């Protein structure tokens, strides 16, 4: 008999790819999703890309009755349902807290009466705030931040306080959390609640800290989604990508299929229980380089990035993943080459229509004093 698993938020970008991964490996899959309009538009039925082998339940993770129904005869849960976006979280504080924090609490309470063999919760690299740095003497610096005065002057890099700039290095799970946004706070709350409850009630739980995920099926009309999807939306509408600061900030982009595989491995690994684990590519790229590569694969090289020299409250300078724990504990190794993943994304984008909401989102942040 096949093992049945539940994916909350399973109709979304990452969730749907996870469903494919699980189905391919012989699991029965049930999805609980409320088809959020910000992600899915006005549709009231599951997206076409969601496999017809998936049992779909329309419902909200904040609804105890819907969650109770979804948990019937389930052996494992992947909790992906969440409101996503750093900038928007800074003014829609109640909504983000309600969906992410309260939604997770509702799920965990229902798990007390419907225990499972494994709980995998989607956390985020945003909980780190700034990544890990080292100084010229090789000493690590984990508790660093930029102040408004330096940002207003366009000094983007992190210094040691004595005028010397620090060098970013790969960020491991041991780096303490430094919560720079409501979104980051909510994701940290999600993983702490899951691991704490799991430990108390003997429900093996693992928190996967996703870095910047990209790939097909990402919402192109959501201006608070991943930066690569936002750039793609701009290019599809014949507009240059909007780049904050100077564009030299570094991030780690990991393909959604690699994320889906890491989720499955986390469910199957006993050694993962009780741990937070980074899932990234283990490589870094600047936002400027990302914009250029995306323009090239989409045939939009004439559209140079619009580098606006502004800072968004909640943004960090550099953060990329140390994935040694994922390698050792999960047996995880990224398989999708970045250029290969970009070409696949470009092929999918050729058939997409995107509503460009980037400028309105930028105006909203500006109006609320969330840009400098």
N, C-alpha and C positions, 0 to 999 in steps of 0.2 A: 504494500500500500504506500502510495506517495505521501511524503510529508507536506502538510499544508502550511503556508506561511502568509502573513499579512503584511502589506506595504501601505502605510499611511502616506497620503500624498503621492500615491502610485501612478496617477495619471499625468504627473508633471514630467519635467525634463529628465532629471536623474531617476525618478521613480519608474518611469516607463522603460528605460534602459535596464534597470535592475530587474524588472519583471521579465524582460527578454532573457537576461542572464539566468535567472532562476528556472524559467521554463525549459531552457536549453539543457539544464542539468537535472531535469526530472522532478522538479518540485511543482506542487499545485499552488497557484497564486491567487490570493484575494486582495483587492484594493479597496481602501476607504479614501474617498476624495470628495471635496465640496466644489470642485471645478471653479476655483476663485476667478472672478472676472478679470482681475489684473493680469492673470496668467493665461486664461483660456478664452477671454472675450465673453460673448453673450451665449456661448453654447451651453446646452443643458444635457448633452450626452457625451460620453467619453470621446476623446480625440481618436481620429482614424488610426493613428500610429500605435495605439494601445492594442495589444494582441487580443483577438477574440477568444483566446484560451483563458483569459483572466476573468475571474468572477468579480464584477464591479458592484460596489455598494456606494451609492451617493449619500454622503453624510459628512458631518463636521466632527473633527477630533475633539471639539469642546462639548459635544453632546454625549453624555454618558450612555444613553440608550443606543445610539448609533455605534459607539465603540464596543459596547457589550455584544451587540449583534455581530459585529465584525470579528470579534475574538472567539466566536464559537468554533470549537474543534481545530483551533490553530496551535501549531507547535512552536512557532517563532514569529517575532515581530521586527520589522524594520520601520523605525519611526522617522519619516522624512517630512511629514506635514509641517510646514512653517511659513511664516511671512519672511521674505528675503529682501535685504537691501539696507545698507548702512545709512545712506542719506535720509531716506524716507522714515527710518526708525527714529530719527532725531526729532520729528514733529508729530508722527503718528504713534506716540509712545503707548497709549492705551491699547491700540489695536495690536501692535507687535507683542506687547506683554500678554495680552489676552490669548492670542493664537499660539504663541511659542511657549510661554510659561504655563498658563492655565491649561492649554491643550495637552501639554505633557503631563501635568498633574492629573488630569482626568484619565488619561490612558493608564498611568501608573496605578491609580486607585482601582480601575477595572481589572488590572493584572493581578491584584490581590485575590480576587475571586476567580480569575481565569489565568492561572500561572502558565508560563510557557518555558520551553527549554532554553531559549535564547532571546535576548533583546539587543538589537543593534540600533543605536541612536546616531543621527547625523548631526555632528557638531561642525565647527568652523575654525579656520585659521584666524578669523577675526578676533578670537579670544586672546591671542597673544599681544594685540596691539602691535607695536613695533617688534620686528624680529630680533634675533640675537646679533650682537655686534662684537668686534674685538678692536682693541687699540693697537698702536704701533708696537707695543711690547708683547702683543699676543694675548693680553688678558681679556676675558669675556666681559661684556656689559649687557645685562638683561633688563635693567630697569631704566630705560631711556625714553625720552619723549621730546617733542619740539614745543616751544612756547609761541604764543601769539605774536610777540614782538619780532622774533626772528622770521616767522612766516610772513608777517606783513611787509618785511624788508626783502622777501624773496630768497631767504637763506634756507634752502630746502633740506640739506643734509644734517645728519645727527652729529653733534660734537660731544667731546668728553667734558665740557665745562671749562676747559683751559684753552680753547681756541683750536684744538686739533680735531679733525673729522674722524669718525669711527668707520670701520669697514664692515659692511653687512656679511654675515656668514649664515649657513644653514641653521634653521631653528628646530631644535629637538623638543620632545614632549616635556622635558624637565624645565623648560623655561616657564617662569611663573606667568599667570594670566595678567594682562594689563588692559582693562576693558575701556575702549575708547568710544564706544557707541552703545546705544540701547540694544541694537541688534546683537552686538558682541555679548552684552550682558545676558540677553535672553538665551543665546546659544550655550553660554557657560552654565546658566541655570539648568538648561535641558540636560546637559551631560552630567552635571553634579546630582540632579534629582534621580536620573536613571541609574547611575552607579551606586548612589547611596541606598535607594530602594532595592535595587538588585541584591546588594550585599545583605540588607536587613532581612529579606524574604527568600534568600537563596534562589534568586532568578539570575542566572549568568547574564551579565550585561557588558557591553563594550561601546565606547564612544569613538567614532571615527571623525577626526578633524580634517574635513575636506579643505583643500586649497582651491585655487581658481579653476572651476570646472568648465569645460567647453565641449561643444559637439552639436549634433543635429537635435532638433526638437526644442531647443531653447526658445523661450518667448522673445520674439523680436520687437514687439510693441510695448514691452514693459521697460521703462527707462531706468528701473532700479535693479535690473537683472545683471548678469555678468558683463564685464567690460567688452569682451570679444563679441558678444551678441549685440551690444549697443553700437560698437563700431560697424558691424555688418549692417545693422538697420540704417545707419547714416549713409553708408556706401550705396545700399539699395535705393535710397532716395536721392542719390546724386549729390550728397553733402559730405564735407570733410568731417572726420571724427573729432570730437571735442576732447582735448587732453588737458588735464589739470597740472598745476605746478610747471615743471619744465619737461615732463615726459620721461625723465631718466629713472623714475622709481621702478623697482624691480619686483616682479611677482613670479609665482610658480603656477604654470598652466598644465592641468592634467586632463586627459581625455575622459569623457563620461563612461566609455566602456571599461576603462581601467578602474574608475570609481565603482562601477557596478560589480566588477570582479572582486575588488577589495571587500565590498559589503558581503558578498557570498562567502568569501574566505573567512571573514570575521565571524559569521554565523557558524561555520563548520569547525573553527579552531577553538578547542578548549583552553588553550594557552592565552587567548585574547581576553578572556573574561576578567572584568574588573579594571580594565585598562583604557586610557585614552590613547589613540594611535593616529599619527599623521598619515594622510593619504595625499600624495602629490606626485609630481614627476621627478623631484630631486634636482631639477634644473631651474635656472632663473632666466628671465628675459625682461628687458625694459619695455615700458608702455609704448615708447616711440618705435622700437623695433617691432613690437606687436602690430602697431598701426601700419607700418610699411609692409610687413609680410602679408597682412590681411588684404591691403590694397592690391598687392601683386597677384594673389590668387583669385581675387574678384575682378581683376582687370580694371581697377580704379586708381592706377598709379598717378593719375593727374590730380587726384584729390589729396593734397598734403594735409597733415594733421593741423588743426586749429589749436595751437598751444596757448592757453589763455593766461597762464601765470597766476592762477587763483588756487587757493587751498579750500578744500571742503572739510568742515568740522567732522571729525571721526575718521578721516583718512590717515593712513600711516605711510611712511616713506618706503621701507623695504621689508619684505618678508617672503622667504621661500623655505621649502620643507627639507628637513633631515628625515629621510624615510627608512633609516636603518631598523627602527623598531618594526615597521610593517614588513620589512624583508625577513627579519629574524622570527617574528611571532606568527605572521600570516603566510609567509612564503610568497609575499607579493613583490612583483617586479613590473614596472610600467612597460607595456608592450606597444602602445601606439605612438609612433614617432610624431613629433609636433608638426612637421611639414606635411606628413601624410594625413594627419588629422585635419589640418587646415584645408587641404585639397578636397577631402571628403565633405567638409563643411561648406566649401564654396560650391560644390556640385549640388548640394541640397538647397543652398540659398538661391540658386538660379531659378527655382520654381516657387519661391516664396514672395509674399507681399508683406511689407512691414510698415506699420504706422509709426512715423518718427515723432516720439514724444520727448526727445532729449532736451530741446530748448525750453519747453514748458516746465520740465522737472528742474532744470537749471534755474529758471526764473523763480520757482517756488523756494528753492534753497536760498537764493539771493534775498528774496523778500523777507525771509525769516532770519536773516543774519547768519546763515550757516556757511557762507563763503567769505573768504578774505581776499 
